């Protein structure tokens, strides 16, 4: 998908920065990488990570439009308000979240703090100090009930999904908000290497792996997300949208076997299994496919197919390798 840049009428917004929360994570990396050299309509990109000496930032990147990293505890209302008041952003891309589904189930206080309170803090700060800012709230396919992503039926089966659904409601209290419910694949981080790194490392080491034949999804590639977001910001598109691949989806087993085949990985230690075969702390839905037609209508073009997503993922792996995760 080609990124289309459009001139903004408001000169003040052209000068105001774009904040990216959770910039040290995998999705935050894609946003910073996409806009580091060109900015977003010429605006400076400010990466935000959690404050605290225990927090290590693995974002190593430079660019003409990439500002130094800012550290902030988003759940701290005074810290967040101070940051927003100082920077007066025109856009906030809110990627920060506790997205580990099992950890959310194990530590409900952390899930609420990171996913709900952090969003509430941002919305309160924008209302007071940057009311015209465009908030892009990154959500998840986990807000849907099993199979509900193709029908629009909400009903999370785990705490992570419920906290993200709650945070969506909070985000929409801001008058200029775009919510993106997505499932994506791509490069991971050193803390969370990602699906492909797990697959490659496991198969190369001849470790047994279970590939789920009953879990269905239609993820997009992570690099597509900032392209779609830029289009929506430039067109001032507001509302709630699903972002994934078009074309119906695949089982996770078929998708990962396709990756393994294209990377010429040995598969003798891989076996087909079911979600019920795994010991997981949090329940998961089996059918997480989403209808992306509303998003395609808003963009005026088709999203990449799942095969194109798989090809992009393999090409990325070949280019960066497992030692160059962000």
LINLINQUI-V466073 format. One line per field, one symbol per residue. ss: DSSP state (A for helix, B for strand, O for the rest). phi: phi as a letter, one per 40 degrees, with the letter a starting at -180 (. if undefined). psi: psi as a letter, one per 20 degrees, with the letter a starting at -180 (. if undefined). A space follows every 10 residues. Layout:
ss = ???
phi = ???
psi = ???
//
This chain:
ss = OOOOOOOOOO AAAAAOOBBB BOOOOAAAAA AAAAAOOOOB OOBOBBBBBO OOOOOOOOOO OOOOOBOOOB BOOOOOAAAA AAAAAAAOOO BBBBOOOOOO AAAAAAOAAA AAAAAAAAAA AAAAAAAAAO OOOBBBBBBB AAABOOOAAA OOOBOOOOAA AAAAAAAAAA AOOOOOBBBB BBOBBOOOOO OOOOAAAAAA AAAAOOOOBB BBOOOBBOOB BAAAAAAAAA AAAAOOOOBB BBBOOBOOOB BAAAAAAAAA AAOOOOOOOB BBBOAAAOOO OOOOOOBOOO OOAAAAAAAO OOOOBAAAAA AAAAAAAAAA OAAAOO
phi = .ccbcbcccc cccccccbcb cgcccccdcc ccccbccbgb fgccbbcbbc chcccccbcb abidbccccb bacccccccc cccccccfcc abccccaccc cccdccbccc cccccbcccc ccccccdcba cccccbccba cccccdgccc bgccidbacd cccccccdcc dccccbbbbb cbbbbicbbc cbcgcccdcc cccccfccbb bccbbbaacc cdccdccccc dccccfcbhb bcbacchgga cccccccccc cccfccbccc bcabdccccb cbcbccbbcb cbcccccccg accccccccc cccccccccc gccbcc
psi = pqpppqpqho hghhhqrppo qkiirghhgg gghhjhiiao ljqqpopprp rphioppjoo qrqhjorqpp pqohiohggg ggghhghmqh pponhpqnio ghhghhnhgh ggghhghggg gggghghhim hjqopooobq iiiqrojihi ijoqmqirhg gghhhghghg hihphnpppo orpqqaqbrh hnhrgggggg gghhjkqpqp poijoqrmqr qhihghgggg ghghjlpqap qpoaqrjhrr qhghghhggg ghjlqqjhjp qpaqhiiqnq hqqqqhokqq pjhhghhhhk rqrqrhghgg ghgghgghgh riikq.
//
